[in-house]
Amino acid sequence: MDLAQTYELWRQLMLDGEAQWWQTLFVRFYQAFLENDRWQQYLEGVGVTLLVTAMALAIGVALGVLVAVIRTAHDQQRPGRPRNPLLGLVNAVCQVYVTVIRGTPMMVQILIMGMVIFKSSRNFTVVGALTLGINSGAYVAEIIRGGLMSLDVGQSEAGRSLGLNYLDTMRFIVVPQAFKAILPSLGNEFIVLLKDTSMISIIGGQEMVYFARNIVNRTFDAMFPLLGAAVIYLILVLIFSWLQGKLERRLRQSDRR
């Protein structure tokens, strides 16, 4: 007797109220993962989740680097010299952005983007990825700014003495050194971003929870689909945590050499 026949037999026993508890669990598991090849929907959810995470990460890193460089440049202006008014204005805008994003809940931001700003959109997955990226950018900006400000000012002055302008000094001298210091925090932010993709389903964005809820609506049983989504998220986090640790160890080894 194959799995499908066993499922049909035990399902009938469950409907008749004569199934054992382990037979009932098997029927529920089969309905959540094997019936109609529903496991493929979980794989599709993994692909979409990783895509949304990558899109949000790209947006977040781009925004974070831009904001961090602007705020660091403003904070490191030499005392006693006239301050750049344009830089001060842009820095104020960046401060408002970071304060608002970090001071409001992620779910509220997603709802505002999906139900107010982009309410006529037909692709709420992209809207969700954009919202996650904007949110992540504020945290990445503070992570990078902390790393840049933690370095000795003499590093920047050494670059200037070599004839490098501000951007070249940041790119060739400051940022490579700061990257090693902020890598653990950036890795944690990436993992948080991966898990936060689950929130975009509240506006109809597709990711792991979206596909799990579709299966719940078909089987009228939430236990195994949601547990399956949770296990998949856990496996993804463990994989990326392992990769992050491996990268950190490699960077430490390069420092010793």
Steps between C-alpha positions, in 0.01 A plus 500: 500500500654834393473833682203620297299184577598517866391863508160422349444213743603691810317811385178300486573364847551857623168610348331206670660591831688170522856613421783492752676826583807409296279413203334840529842670507604312187183610318555863597867481400411343166241769428745779586799377299431207268145526370495665154879546531453787743866477600575683175316806634741511794794489261342783301461690826871453576595640160275804534614560859866499398425730206314748722783486754761566229300795361446649844865445592621679187273796571591504869876487442486772233293730723704411807835575339373831358351616830800382702749680276298823512460493878864404556620777270285749693618380841867499399512858375801666652419740787585860446425487129177616328245220481350399168133615508393255227660211687322615815163501322551155349619370838182630663290315241697182571446543874124534449500188280688292756290627791164440331588154367654377823224655709200339329406130481587303188143377460362855503751600232397204282131583541558866412700407190256231387167657592570873464800588283486208257139394549442477124805279446456150357831367628498515877803270519714778350329755727586281798862463387526878456360559849736246655792665318408848620462370854827310490682802358450695823653223711781430253580873498549504877705180488731637232519845660601341830772303324630805316499720810679230702812527285781737592467838329864463409400244236307765308774757550757253364290460187473874457877537541543255211296730277176297511168682509229414755327233289824326405617509861175337610507241222864391520594556864209544740225271367718184461608530863152581627347207310672243720373673813139526386472160329334325801240776531435501125460123505247524783311770310486273195357216710240732653412618150455141383254430781318831455401399147218307666327833572436593138228235479269739691470714185488205261873473431622153415754322718514189718209583732285601201531153347455330838176692557375395158548137603323570830203636307483176298552249782332699782790392721761755604735282704727334244509778236605762754741261672646422159550870427661550841741208446598631156569846641708340776703298248565812288611696807733218609653483151563875481628509858750226410610692189538817704713322759717348229556843341589653836754223570657553158532872561662437839749264337587765240566749781749262662691466176 
